Amino acid sequence: MNNKTKIASDTRDLNSLLSILCSSTTSQNKVKYIFMVSFLFSSLFSLSYIQNFDNVPYANATTSISSGANTSSLGESLQQSQQDLQKAIENQVQQSFTNTLNTMNQGQANTTITNVEPLSNQNNSIITKILAKSLDNFIQNAGAVLNMTSQLPQVREIPLGHMLNQTLTTLHGIPQDADIEKRMVAQSILSSYKDFQIIIFIMPNGNIYLEEPYARQTNSTVTNLGFRDYFSGVTDLNNIYIGDPSLSVSSGQLQSVIAVPVFSLEGNSTMVGIWAGGLDFKTLNKELQSLNFTSSDGFTRVVYVGHNGQKIADSDVDKSTIQESFANLTSFKNAMKGQSGLTFDTIENEKMVVTYEPVNVFHNTFVVLLIHSFNDTKSN
């Protein structure tokens, strides 16, 4: 069985299992239900990306690249990168499954808070950890996509750097019909991995080389992204970095940009640019909103929050499009210190019990907050 057939079969099996879980009476067990659905979401998105990427238009290209004494076709290079990505994601998903099961088995005996029922505390803590792992997988998988494609020769070559000086101020990068191969790689990522809203190539000095979709490039209000935290992060570390949630200068949409250093084909010591992708959070909103966070124990709301306190996803459909900051909450501040646990916080003038869990990924920290009505807790 080839990889594509196996992935298609696995995806059908996961879809079937998801349907069974949602219709089964066992789904009433909230912890197990949320764990399984979160795990399946992570698996399905990873597998569907690998399957879709098989069909990118340049997969059978015959362009040759040289690396020392070895020469291989672009198709072979891409196939090897794709296999490496598949193996990495499969290992990641399996490790996530194992880690989460271990967490559930170990329990959270050390997590206590006055006047809150212990079993509810334990469930909330486990669920928060499950969701934190799901968020981590979402970001890790997106990073793997950028990391893999940054190795392609079309991305690593900068044939039109000289042209940039002529068009930077008018087009905010190179023309639409320039460096077509690099644009094709970006377009393929966007068509295959829907969680990216934009792909950018940035020069080492911060100037925009190109953006896809091209309309985003021409709509940009700046020509240099050197002021962004992800630019500083990737250039300082020479390693992958995810920026804080911020409004895009080309669309006004909230996004976090994952940035990967791109090194010269002549060697891996000279950084020739940055390959970056802007994540939007529609998938995360849909995932949270598909889970049942309403029950007799007052389970009300879950939010994902960026390093700067900005909300990126919300289980509450009515609030998901509203920009909110949670930076002043004690729970958020504790999570940013690397802690996990429960505490009291006042949200919208109401006292809440908040379970919190940090997510450390690509040299930045995100936070999962499970917000539980204190009055409902007391009544239970």
N, C-alpha and C positions, 0 to 999 in steps of 0.2 A: 504494500500500500504506500503510495507516494505521500509527501507531506501535505499537499493540498487536500487529497482525499481524506487523510487522517484528521486534519483540522476540521473539515466540513462535517465529518462523522462526529467528532468530539463536540462541535458546536450544537448539532442536532440533539445529542445526548444531554448536554447541559440545558438546552431549551426545554426538553421533555422533563428533566428533573425539576427545573424551576416551576413548570406548570403543575407538577404533582405536589410540590411544596406549598404552592399558593392555595391549592384546593384541599389539601389534607387537613385533618383536624389537628395534626401535630403542629401546624403553623400557629396555633393559639399559644404555643409556648414561645413567648416573645424573644427570649435570648437565642434559642436555636434557630428560629425563623430569620431573625435579622442577621445572624452569623452566616447562615447558608445563602441568603439572598445577596449579601454583600460580597461573599466569596464568589458566587456565580457571576455577578456583575463584573468583577475584576477579571475573571477567567474569560468571559465572553468578549469583552472589549479587547483583551490581549490577543485572543485567537482570531477574532474577526479582522484585526489590523493586519496580522501576518498573512491571512488568506487574501485580503484585498491587495496587499503590496505585491503579491505574485503577478498582478496584471499591469504593473506600471509600464508606460510605453517604452521606456528605455531599457527594460530588463534584458532584451536580446540584442542590445547594441554591440557592434563589433569593434568599437574604439578600444585601442590597446593602451595599457599603461605599463610602465617599467618600474620595478623595484629591485635595485641591485641587479642580479643576474637573471631574475625571474620576470617573465612577461606573461600577463593573463588578460583575457578579454574583460570588458566591463561587465558583461553578463555573468561571467564566472565570479568576478569580484563581488558583485551585488548578491549573487546566490549564496556565497560564503558568509557575507555579512548578515543576510537574512536568516541563515541557519544559526549563526551565533546569537542573533536577537531572539529567535524562537527558543533556543536552549536556555538563554538567560531568563526570559519571561516565564517559561515552564518551571524553572527552578525557583523563581521568585514566588510564583503562585503556590507551588507545593510547600515552600518554606512558610508562606503566610498561613496556609491551612494548618500546618503543624504547630506553628507558634500560637495561633489562636486557640486551638484545641488545648494546648498546654496551659494557656492562660485560664481557660474555662475550668480545667480540671484542678488547677491550683487554688482558685478562688481568690478573694481579696480580704483575707481575715484582718489585715492591718488597717483597713479603711473604715473609720467610724466617724460618726457625727451625732451630737446630742439630739434626742427627740426624733430621730429618723429610724424607721423600721429596718433592722439589719439585712434581711433578705433582699429588700428593695434596693438597698445600697449596693449589695454585691452584684445584683443583676445590672444596675445602672453602670457600675464600674466596668463590668465585663463588656457590655454593649458599647461603651465609649471606646474601649480598647479595640474592639472589632472594627468600629467605624474608623478609628485612627489608622488601623492597618489598611483598610480599604482606600482611604485618602492617600496614604503613602504609596500603595500600589499604582493608583491613578497617575501620580506624579512620576514615579519611577519608570513606568511603561512609556510615558511621553518622552522622558529623558532618553530612554533607550532608542527610541525612534530617531531623535536628533543626533545622538551619539553615533549610531550606525551610518546615517546618511552623511554625516560630516566627514566620513572616511572616503567618500566617493571622489574620484578625480575631478569631476565637474564642479564639485564644491570647493575643492582645495586649490584649483587653479583660478587665478584672478587676471584674465586676459585683457580686461578693459579698464584697469585701474587708472590709466592715463586719461581716459574719456571722462572720468568722473568729475574732474575739475571744470569741464565745459558745461556739464548738465546738472550739477549738484543744486545750484540755486534755483533753477527753473523746473526741473523734474524731480528733485529731492532724491536723486540716484541716477543710475544709467537708464537709457531709453528702454521702452517696452520690448523692442526687437533686438536688444543687445544681450549677450551672454545667455542665449536661449537654453543651453543645456542646464545651466544652474536654475533657471526659472522653471524648467520642466521638472527638475527634482522637487522644487518647492511646491509646484502645482500637484504633483503626485502625492506628496505628503498630505496636502490639504484635502484632496479627494478621497484618500484612503483612511485618514485618521481625523475624524470630524471634531475632535476636541481642540484642535488648533484653529484659531481664527486668523492667524497671520504667520508667515515665515519671513525672516529678515536675514540678510547678510550685511554685517557691519564691518567697516574697515578698522584697523588697529587704532586709528586716531578718533574713532567714534562716528565718522561720517557714514551715512546710509549708502550702501552700494546698490542694493535692490530690496524690494519688498514684493511679496505676492499675498493676496491679489494686487495687481498693479494699481488698481484704483486707490488702495490704501497708501501706496507710495506717493501718488500725486496729491492726495488729500492731507498728507502729513503737514503739521504746522511747524515742524523743525527739520533740519537737515543733519543734525548731529545728536547722537544718543549717548554721548559720553557722560551726561549728568545722571543717567539711570543707575540704580543700585546694582542691577545685574551686570552692567558693563564693568563697573568697578570690581565687582566680585569675581568675574571670570578672568579679568586681566591681572588682578592681584594674585589669584590662586593658580592661574593657568589650568583651571579645572572647571567642570560643569557647575553651574550656579543657577538657582531659581530666585527671581526677584520678588519683592513684596507686591501684593495686589495694588494696581494703580490704573488710572484711566488712560487708555491709549491716546497718543497724540495724533493718530490718523483716523480714529473712529469714535472716540469718546467712550468706548466700551471698557468695562472692568476686565482686567486680565492680569495674569502673572506670566512673566517671560522667563523661559528656561533658555539659558545661553551656554553654548559649548565652544571651546576654543578650536580653531581650525589651523592646522599646521601645514607648512610647505611640503610639497611633494618631494623636495630634495632632502628632507629630514624632519624629525619631530621636535626640533628645538626652536624653530622660528615660527611665531604665530603670525599668520597672514590675514586673519580675520576672525569674526565671531558668527557662528551659525545659530540662529535663535528662533524660537517659536513662542507665540503668545497663546496661552491657554485661556479659553473662556470656561465658564463653570456650569453650562447648561446640563451637562451629563450628571454632575454632582447634585444639582438641584433635583433632577428627575429621580436619581437614585434615592435621595433622602425622602422625597415626597411619595415614593412608591412603597415605603416601609410604614408599618402601622405604629405610630407613636402616640396612640390614644388608648388608654385602658383604665381600669378601676383604680390604679395606683397613682393617677395624676400625671402620667407621662405626657408631656406637652410638646416639647420642641427640641430640635438639635440644630446647631449651627456650626459651620466650619469657618475659621477665622485666620487671617494672615498675620504675619509677624508684626505688622503695624496696627493690628486690632480691627482691620477692615473685614467685614463679613464677606465671604465668597459663595456660600451656599446655605440654604435654609430649608428645613422640613416643612415650614409654614408657607403654603402657596401664596397666601395673601401678603406675606412680608418678603418674599424671595426677591422681588424687584426693587425693594427699598434699600438704599444705601444706609448701612448702620455701622457704627464703631463700638467695639466691646473693650477698647483699650483700658478703660478705667475700672473694669471689674477685677475684684480680688482673684477670682478663678483664673482669668486670663493672665494676670501678672504672675501667679504661682506657676502656671504651665510654662510661661516664658523663662522661668528659673529652672525648668527641667522637671518640675514636680507633677504628680498626678494625684487626684483625690477628690474630695467633696468640700464645699464651703457654702456659706450664705452670701448672696448678692442681691442687690435691689435692681430690678429691671423694670422699666416703665412704671415706676412707683409701687411695684409689688415685690414683696420678699420672696425670693426663690432659693431653692437648693440646686446648686450647679455642680455637676460632675465634670471634671476636666482632664484632658490627656494631651500632651504635646506630641507633635509629629515632626521629627528632625529629618530633613531630606534636602540633599544638594546644598549643604551649607546654609540652610535657613530653617526657620521653625514656623509651623502652622499649628493650630490648636482646634481640638474638638470640644465643644461645650454642649452638655446635655442639661437642659433647663427644665426644672421640675417645680411645680407650684408647692410652696411651703405649706399653705393652708390645706391642700389636698393630702400632703404627706402627714400632717397632724391628724386629719380625720381618719386616716387609715391605720 
